[in-house]
Amino acid sequence: MIIDRGMQVENQMVHAALVASNAGTFEWRITDRTLKLSPGLEMLFGFPPGGFDGRIDSLLDILYPLDRDRVLEKVLNLPRDQKDIASEVRIYGSAGLRWFAWQGELQRNEYGQPGLLIGVAQEIPPLVIAERRMRAQQSLLFELLANNRIDNLPLTQGLQKITESVLKNLEVARVGIWHLSDDRKILRCLDLFTSKNEQHEQGAELFSRDYPGYFAALHESRVLAVSYAPTDYRTKELNNNYLQVLGITSMMEATLRRGGETVGVVCCEHIGPHRNWALDEQHFAASVADMVTLLMEAEESRNLLASVRHQSEHDSLTGLLDRHGLCKQLEVFGNAEPKQPFALFMLDLDQFKEINDSLGHAIGDRLLVQLAERLKASVSEQAILARMGGDEFGILFPGEFSPDEL
């Protein structure tokens, strides 16, 4: 009796310690698909006292979909020489997702198959989860900007890296980047990445005439954190033709801003039980939107610089290189190692001044354009054509030529 009394007291102390630390024990009979939970763990998992039916499927039903597959994979495929196992899971509750760390010992049956898993599970404090998320978010932003230098990539490649990275970080079903037309009436998809097929899509359009409330909400808010999109006043217009078709339940929209105006949106879409977006996730989405804006501005700067450079080296009338552009090409040949031989021809039009004086400059310009077209059609693709000014043209032929060829 003294021993029994001692064991009872010890069990009470263990139970009290588990309850105080938001933990509990479990016993999973894998072959029977039954699960026994301690009273404390039953309550932590969101079941009323005595309300858990003892089926493993009842617990799997409330696990985060990705975790459900991971748990089964980890337990059923544990190497034969291992028996200790540990992982984390997320469980849907009335207050949203709750994180649990669990560890246990796997016992095998006489056939070497997983038979029984006995262990303990403990809730991970929300502050720990939030800190972990923020570290991962900051690491991702740094990786994209500092290491990958996506601001130096072509816009399409940069956007694809962003959508892929954000989808994996937030563990959502779809991440899209949409741009608003100048008249603010059309949202066009610049890039959409989905977890289902891991492919990129572009070109879809949403029109303000079909979804006026949604468009208005994008102009009014920095971030739309929508827990249940089909009924939320900001997104319910999307339900019939978009949300239901794709199975989307929750959305987080971070708007792209330039000069205080909305010019687009980064859309993170969740499929499954509705999701409450944490404040750090909203801040992260806003930072991603700012990064997208940075990429767009960098692309515009590159395009503007390329346009200015092109104009500074090309003749505006014929589109050929001008004198400055041809001189730069000659510098390239002159500085090449080893030296590259070339031939340079100069030609002009006889009596071109008389044409201008008698028929007008418009006719003279048309003549120069036609001559440029004929020259381009007459020489090889390797030849470099230039209009030096007036009626003077230059043709640079790369390569070595005999006197007869010249």
LINDA-V65382 format. One line per field, one symbol per residue. ss: DSSP state (@ for helix, = for strand, . for the rest). phi: phi as a letter, one per 30 degrees, with the letter a starting at -180 (. if undefined). psi: psi as a letter, one per 40 degrees, with the letter a starting at -180 (. if undefined). A space follows every 50 residues. Layout:
# LINDA-V65382
ss = ???
phi = ???
psi = ???
This chain:
# LINDA-V65382
ss = .@@@@@@@@@@@@@@@@@@@..=======....====.@@@@@@...... ....=@@@@@..=.@@@@@@@@@@@@.......==========..===== ========.....==========..@@@@@@@@@@@@@@@@@@@@@@..@ @@..@@@@@@@@@@@@@@@@...=======.....=========.....= =...===....@@@@@@@@@..====.........@@@@@@@@@@@.=== ========..===========.......@@@@@@@@@@@@@@@@@@@@@@ @@@@@@@@@@@@@=......=.@@@@@@@@@@@@@......=======.. .@@@@@@@@.@@@@@@@@@@@@@@@@@@.....======..=======.. ......
phi = .dddddddddddddddddddchbacbbcddddhcbccdeddedddjcdei cddicddddedcdeeddeddddddddcdeddcbdbaabbcbdbdcjdbcb cbbaccccddcicecbbcabbbddeeddddddddddddddddddddcdhd dcdeeeddddddddddedddhcdbbbcccddedicbccddabccddchbc bbjdbbcdddbddddddddcbdbcccdbddcdddbdddddcbdddcidcb bbccddbbiicdblacccccckeebcdddddddddddddddddddddddd ddddddddddddcbdddcidecedddddddddddcdbdecdabcccbbcd hdddddddcjdddddddddddddddddccddddccbcdkhccbbbccdjc bdeddd
psi = ddddddddddddddddddddefiiiihhhddefihhiiddddddeeiihe eheehddddddeihddddddddddddfhideidhiiaiihhhadeahhhh hiiahhiiaeeeihdhhhaiihhhiddddddddddddddddddddddefe eeiidddddddddddddddefidihihihhidefehhhhdhhhiddefii iieiihhdddgddddddddeidhhghdgddehddeddeddecdddefhdi ihhhihhhfeiheaihhhhhhaiihhhidddddddddddddddddddddd dddddddddddeeihddeeiiaddddddddddddeihiihiihhhhiihi fdddddddeiddddddddddddddddeeiiddihiihdibfhiihhhiih iiddd.
